């Protein structure tokens, strides 16, 4: 990063949304009283997919989406642009929860199928979200990190991926795809696509409007009960209600059901062609690494690098961070990581922002439907939200309308993690976990360790991340 460059734009809901300010669809605020067949709370991917599949199931249904801010305000408009096949949680935990290994393998396969299913729908509906299925690369910068990837691939094969779907790469094979100077090797996943998050959410919203779905913005739902939604200026009767608010779910699902964990991103200014010739990245793969405090990145359609990481992981009292203003220390941390990957390339950060993702106590998501109350939810995606939102939204509709499918018996259906600890214990716990991971990364890098730090193993097991 150029030390003399002007400060980047900061917050403003992030680069994806800010860049489409003149093309953002606008929807009215709800006032008064109404009655609908399906009410959906949350105008992100999960809610929009649920609305889509409800109308596909029965076009005559009256479906309304109620968004507290604007469509795509949360993680759906701010994420890193990965459509991946990774399930939202620990596959070993899902196997133990019910159905055993085969149930967890079925979950994995549904997420593999979900990647192509989303791409097929976007093509059929004429939605251009800069989508490109180039797979995903995971870089190992230490021998310990490479060892973790070998173990990870073994788990991938155990839980249903094939050798054609996940490859172990040596150093030269990796650098032939993206030339990261410090890489020891890595993994390549076949089923992953890059896309533009805001273009996806706006494209879905426009499609829903053409299908007859009503969308309301600036329409916060304060409470749900007795098949009634209560808003500041109105009430809505609904036969079925889906809560699709992910990291913003505290008010409706309870502050200890899941918490908003912060993730931050930067995007560079467009790189010159000579820089791309040096870096490679011609396959437009998504990119992450095997560090405990990992990054995630993509090469954008206009020749930038967008890279994300954790920074400040959690705000006391489950704060969600508003429009996403990001601390300079976090911007510097991610920028330094990018420069470590490509030390000969001068980068200038154009925009930095943050957002929150929903995390349960054991980092496992779940889809829930209660026929007695007529209320369902799909949440807890823990950073794997794009495909999760598609599968979760579709599953909610199938459960609510009693349509049995391969999705309605998956082990995340009905799965509930134990509640988070009260404050300030959970703030201390989350920050301690990330501190352990940070120290472990430094230890491995400085010592050239061939084995994962005991601190990281402890932190991983404490969080429930170890498979």
ABEGO torsion letter per residue (X at the ends): XBAABBBBBBEGGEAAAAAAAAABBBBBBBBEBBBBABBBBEABAAAAAAAAAAAAABAABBBBBBBABBBGABAAAABAGBBBABBBEBAAAAAAAEGEAAAAAAAAAAAAAAAAAAAAAAAAAGBBAGBBBAEBBBBBABAAAAAAAAAAAAAAAAAGBBAAABBBBBAAAAAAABBBAABAEEBBBABBBBBBAAAAAAAAAAAAAAAGBBBBBGBBBABBEGGBBBBAAEBBBBABBBBBAEAAAAAAAEAAABBBBBBBBBBBBBBBAAAAAAAEGAAGBBBBBABABBBBBBBBAAGBBBBBBAEBABBBGGBAGEAGBBBAAAAAAAAAAAAAABAABBBBBABBBBBBBBBBAAGBBBBBBBAAAGBBBBBGAGGAAAAAAAAAAAAAAAAAAGBBBAAAABAABGBBBBBBBBOAAAAAAAAAAAAAAAAAAAAAAAAGBABBBAAAAAAAAAAGABX
